[in-house]
């Protein structure tokens, strides 16, 4: 499971000109799922995200987590995070999980993150053509891969 996490002052997801999610302050989480992912990836990654200390404390130091600031989150499915660009110029998505595997894992990820944060999490719609808008705060952008755990 691979994520691109962006600390945002504002973010939204629009589908067919209808805004389906919007937050003011928190994290925009782009989530890529591969065939080998399972519940252990979800548990590790959601705990890591909820407790990641990337928000400023009273001294302006990144020392607070999403939990500590009571921030919001939006999770957007993004199979292109598993693009392989090794050969040629057209990315291959062979490592991205097929919808029958990815959708249940995406839904489990959202449910587990909601448990970690003790609040509802905004989402996009799996497989939809989404327009994601954000104001990256910092900018702070972090990539976390549950298989690498760096």
Secondary structure, DSSP 8 states (H G I E B T S, - for coil): -EEEEEEEEEEEEEETTEEEEEESSEEEEEEE-BTT--HHHHHHHHHHHHH---EE-TTS-EEE-HHHHT-EEEEEE-GGGG-B-SSSSS-B-TTB--HHHHHHHHHHHHHHHHHHHTS--EE--TTS-EEEEEEEEEEEEEEEETTT--
